[in-house]
């Protein structure tokens, strides 16, 4: 189990308490993304003495890439991710492990995410359940090309083999690139509604910054992995969906600032995978 966190000590403590109370007692690695609050440091000092919990402090905020640092510390064959404001329902982790055991070419299983105290269905649940992608023997449930990080369990070798979450993406839509890279490497991705994660979004979130990052990351993913014409089409779709806003404009500007490294790292997906993406976007 890997948790990436930054300056949300109350939510983090609640999450770790819930995870360490699970019957399966998963080892938990908490990766601190350069937190600055004294309260966070105090919480870390208390958590590190809990059995099965390791804490690693990073000097800078590496966003989603902090999960990769945590995954490298664990020796378990499978890694479940949690945010500092999310946790797994009892029985979900053994179920995910059994699915991965039974499907050796499955790289990731995405679970059902329930949001807030009222346990609302995250809209992505229905999108994954109704995936239009053709069935695959390595996908025991609907085959998907996306996931929510706090509701995903990965095969460690597959995840690390594609490099994990990109260091430039931060938080917000960073999952899409990982999904494409896993699929390109021959790993299956599937959704299973019997695997459940609870997500109670922290009040400390900055919604505007998150939306800006989501626009930037969607554009970067398109430019990194799509052929020219689909990349242009996807760029238009992202900007149209974002609408006229400061966040959309800022995200577009941020994306343009990364053009040099994007061009250097560009690796378009196969025609088959591109066709799958069009099915999802149509």
C-alpha positions in Angstrom: 0.0 0.0 0.0 1.4 3.4 -1.0 0.0 6.8 0.1 1.4 10.0 -1.3 0.6 13.0 0.9 1.3 16.7 1.4 0.3 18.8 4.4 -3.0 17.1 5.2 -2.1 15.4 8.5 -5.7 15.0 9.8 -6.9 13.2 6.7 -3.7 11.2 6.5 -3.9 9.9 10.1 -7.5 8.9 9.6 -6.6 7.0 6.4 -3.6 5.2 8.0 -5.7 4.1 11.0 -8.4 2.7 8.7 -5.8 0.8 6.5 -3.9 -0.7 9.3 -7.1 -1.9 10.9 -7.9 -4.1 7.8 -7.8 -7.8 8.6 -5.1 -8.3 5.8 -2.8 -5.8 7.5 -1.2 -4.5 4.3 2.3 -2.9 4.7 1.8 0.8 4.3 4.4 3.2 2.9 3.6 6.9 3.4 5.5 9.2 1.0 5.5 12.8 2.2 5.7 15.2 -0.8 7.8 17.9 0.9 5.2 18.9 3.5 5.9 22.2 5.3 3.4 22.3 8.2 4.7 21.4 11.7 1.5 19.5 12.2 2.4 17.2 9.3 5.8 16.4 10.8 4.2 15.6 14.1 1.7 13.3 12.5 4.5 11.5 10.6 6.4 11.0 13.8 3.3 9.3 15.3 2.6 7.2 12.3 6.1 5.8 11.9 5.8 3.9 15.2 2.7 2.1 14.0 3.4 -1.6 13.1 3.6 -2.1 9.3 4.0 1.6 8.5 7.0 3.2 6.9 7.4 6.9 6.2 9.6 8.5 3.6 10.0 12.3 3.4 10.8 13.9 0.0 12.5 17.3 -0.1 10.3 18.4 -3.0 6.7 17.9 -4.1 6.8 15.2 -6.8 3.1 14.8 -7.1 1.9 11.4 -8.3 5.5 10.3 -9.0 5.9 10.0 -5.2 3.8 6.8 -5.5 6.6 5.3 -7.6 9.1 6.0 -4.9 6.8 4.2 -2.5 6.3 1.2 -4.8 10.1 0.8 -5.1 10.3 0.5 -1.3 7.8 -2.4 -1.2 8.6 -6.0 -2.2 5.0 -7.1 -2.5 4.0 -8.3 -6.0 1.0 -6.0 -6.0 0.7 -2.4 -4.9 -2.6 -0.7 -3.9 -2.6 3.1 -4.0 -4.5 5.3 -1.6 -4.7 9.1 -1.3 -4.4 10.6 2.1 -8.1 11.2 2.0 -9.1 7.7 0.8 -9.0 4.1 2.0 -10.0 0.6 0.9 -13.1 -1.3 2.0 -12.6 -4.6 3.9 -12.1 -7.5 1.5 -11.1 -5.4 -1.5 -7.4 -6.0 -1.4 -7.6 -9.8 -1.2 -10.1 -9.7 -4.0 -7.8 -7.6 -6.2 -4.8 -9.9 -5.4 -6.9 -13.0 -6.3 -7.8 -11.4 -9.7 -4.2 -10.5 -10.4 -3.1 -14.0 -9.4 -5.5 -15.6 -11.8 -4.6 -13.3 -14.7 -0.8 -13.1 -15.1 -1.0 -10.5 -18.0 -3.2 -8.2 -16.1 -1.2 -5.1 -15.0 -3.9 -3.2 -13.2 -7.3 -3.7 -11.7 -9.5 -0.6 -11.1 -12.1 -0.6 -8.4 -15.3 1.2 -7.6 -14.8 4.6 -5.9 -17.5 5.8 -3.5 -17.2 9.6 -2.7 -18.0 11.3 0.6 -19.9 10.3 3.7 -23.0 9.7 1.5 -20.9 7.3 -0.6 -21.9 8.7 -4.0 -20.8 6.8 -7.1 -17.9 8.4 -8.7 -18.9 9.1 -12.4 -15.9 7.1 -13.6 -17.5 3.9 -12.1 -20.2 3.9 -14.7 -17.9 4.9 -17.5 -15.6 1.9 -16.7 -18.5 -0.5 -16.2 -19.9 0.5 -19.6 -16.5 0.4 -21.4 -17.0 -0.1 -25.2 -13.7 -1.8 -25.6 -13.7 -5.4 -26.8 -13.3 -8.1 -24.1 -9.9 -9.5 -23.4 -8.9 -12.8 -21.8 -6.7 -10.8 -19.5 -9.5 -8.6 -18.4 -11.9 -10.5 -16.1 -14.2 -7.5 -16.1 -14.7 -4.6 -18.5 -11.4 -3.7 -20.2 -10.4 -0.1 -19.5 -7.8 2.5 -20.5 -8.1 4.7 -17.5 -8.5 4.6 -13.7 -8.6 6.6 -10.6 -5.3 6.3 -8.7 -6.9 5.9 -5.3 -9.0 3.1 -6.6 -6.3 1.1 -8.4 -4.2 -2.0 -7.6 -1.2 -2.6 -9.8 1.1 -5.4 -10.6 4.4 -4.0 -9.2 6.6 -5.3 -12.0 4.2 -3.9 -14.7 3.9 -0.5 -13.0 7.6 0.0 -12.4 8.4 -1.4 -15.9 6.6 1.5 -17.6 8.2 4.0 -15.2 5.1 4.7 -13.0 3.5 8.2 -12.9 5.4 10.8 -14.8 7.4 13.2 -12.7 6.2 16.3 -14.6 2.5 15.6 -14.2 1.9 16.3 -10.5 -1.6 15.5 -9.4 -4.7 15.6 -11.6 -5.3 13.4 -14.6 -1.9 11.7 -14.3 -3.4 8.3 -14.6 -4.2 8.3 -18.4 -0.5 8.2 -19.4 0.2 5.2 -17.1 -2.8 3.4 -18.6 -1.6 3.9 -22.1 1.9 2.9 -21.3 0.7 -0.3 -19.5 -1.4 -1.2 -22.5 1.4 -0.5 -25.0 3.6 -2.8 -22.9 1.1 -5.6 -23.3 -0.5 -5.4 -19.9 -4.3 -5.7 -19.5 -6.4 -3.2 -17.4 -9.8 -4.2 -16.0 -12.5 -2.8 -13.9 -14.1 -4.8 -11.0 -17.0 -3.3 -9.1 -16.4 -5.7 -6.2 -13.2 -3.9 -5.3 -14.2 -0.7 -3.4 -12.3 2.4 -2.3 -13.8 5.2 -0.2 -12.8 8.7 -1.1 -13.6 11.7 1.1 -12.0 14.6 -0.7 -10.1 16.8 1.6 -11.2 20.4 2.2 -7.6 21.5 1.7 -7.8 20.8 -2.0 -7.3 23.7 -4.4 -10.0 22.9 -7.1 -8.8 25.6 -9.5 -5.2 24.4 -9.4 -6.4 20.9 -9.9 -8.5 21.8 -13.0 -5.6 23.7 -14.4 -3.3 20.6 -14.0 -5.9 18.3 -15.5 -6.1 20.4 -18.7 -2.3 20.5 -18.9 -1.9 16.8 -18.3 -4.6 15.8 -20.8 -2.8 17.9 -23.5 0.6 16.5 -22.6 -0.8 12.9 -22.8 -2.3 13.6 -26.2 0.9 15.1 -27.5 3.1 12.4 -26.0 1.1 9.4 -27.2 -1.3 10.3 -30.0 -0.5 10.5 -33.7 -0.6 14.0 -35.2 -4.2 14.1 -36.4 -5.7 12.5 -33.3 -3.5 14.7 -31.1 -4.9 17.8 -32.7 -8.5 16.5 -32.4 -7.9 15.6 -28.8 -6.5 19.0 -28.0 -9.6 20.6 -29.4 -11.8 18.3 -27.3 -9.9 19.0 -24.1 -10.1 22.7 -24.5 -13.7 22.6 -25.6 -14.7 20.5 -22.6 -12.7 22.9 -20.2 -14.6 25.9 -21.6 -13.5 29.5 -21.4 -11.9 29.8 -18.0 -8.7 31.0 -16.3 -7.9 27.3 -15.4 -8.2 26.2 -19.0 -6.1 29.0 -20.3 -3.5 28.5 -17.7 -3.4 24.7 -18.3 -2.9 25.3 -22.0 -0.1 27.8 -21.3 1.5 25.3 -18.9 1.3 22.6 -21.5 3.0 24.8 -24.2 5.9 25.4 -21.8 6.6 21.7 -21.8 6.7 21.3 -25.5 10.5 20.7 -25.7 10.6 17.7 -23.3 7.3 16.4 -24.7 8.8 16.3 -28.2 11.8 14.5 -26.8 9.7 11.9 -25.1 7.0 11.5 -27.7 6.1 7.8 -28.5 2.7 7.5 -30.3 0.6 4.4 -29.5 -0.1 1.7 -32.0 -3.0 2.0 -34.6 -4.9 -0.7 -32.6 -4.6 1.3 -29.3 -5.5 4.5 -31.1 -8.7 2.8 -32.4 -9.5 1.9 -28.8 -9.1 5.5 -27.7 -11.4 6.7 -30.5 -14.1 4.2 -29.3 -13.8 5.7 -25.8 -14.0 9.2 -27.0 -16.8 8.8 -29.5 
